[in-house]
């Protein structure tokens, strides 16, 4: 399996795990998974272009909605105000967001099983 395919598979598995946890998180609409992305060469752009995530979540009754953001800080603000459920940013924007108290936790610390 090529390196690119591994990244796509890993991204799909990660997003499926998050989608399964959405009903536990008190989401407004657990049947909708709102993803924020940037126009960069990352796994989310590939998943959106290929439609893989939509195909995998459709049988579960979950609709995927994509929102494009111009940069990481704007994407983090989207997470903060609740307009998206998931997004990927680089290493620096979360540091500034934490310092400005825009976000107070990272995904690895906020995931809890029901």
N, C-alpha and C positions, 0 to 999 in steps of 0.2 A: 504494500500500500504506500503510495507516495506521501511525501510530507504534507502537501496541500490537503489531500484527502483526510489525513489524520486530524488536521486542524478543523476541517468541516465536521467530521464525526464528533470530535470533542465538543465543538460548539453546539451541535444539535443535542448531544447528551446533557450538556450543562443547561441549556435552555429548557429542555424537557423536564429536568429536575426542578428548575425554578417554576415552571408552569404547574407542576404537580403541587408545589408548595403554596401557590397563590391563594387557594381557598382557605388555607390556614392563616394567612397574613391579614385577613380582614379586608381584602381588596374590594373596591366598590363593585366591580363586575368580574367575578372569577372566571367568566366564560370569555373574557377578552384579555389578551396578553399584549401590552403596549410596549414596544421596543424603540428606544432612541438609538440612532446611529449617526456616524459622521461619514462623509465621502472620503474614506481612506481605505487602503488595502488591508482590510481585516476580515475576520471570519463572518461578522454580521453582514457585511456587504455581499459576501459570497452566498450566505444563507438567503438573503433577500432576493438576489438575482436568480438563484436556482429554485426558489420556492419550496425548499426542503422542509423548513419548519412548518409552514402552512399545511403541507401534505401530512406531516406527522401528527399535528395537533387537531386537524379537522375531525378525525374519527372520535376524538375525545370531547368534541363540541366546543373547542376553544378557538376563537378567531384571533389571528395575529394582526396587529396594527403597527405600521412602521412610521416613525417621525424622524425626519432629517434635522440635524442640528449642525450649526456652522463650526462649533468648537466644543472642547471638553467642558469649560465652565458653564456654557449654556445648557449642555446636556445634564450636568449635575443639578442645575437649577430646576430643570424639568423633573428630575427625580425628587427634588426637595418639595416642589409644589404639588406633586402627585399626578402630573400629566403623562408620565411614563412609569413602567414597572421595572424596566431593565435597560441598561446601556453600558457601553464600553468606552472608557477614556484612557488616556495615557497615565503615566505615573505622577506628573506634576499637578494637574488640576485638583485631584483629591486633597493634596497637601494644603493648597490655598483655601479650598472649601472648608477643610477642617479648621484651619487657622481663623477663618472668618465666621465660624460656627454656622455655616450653611448646611453642612451635613454633620452628624455626630456619631456615625458608625459606618463601618465598611461592610460589604456584603458577607464576608467570611465570619463576621461577628454577629450579624443580625439574623442569619438563617437558623431557625429553630424548627424542630420536628414537632408536629401536633401529637 
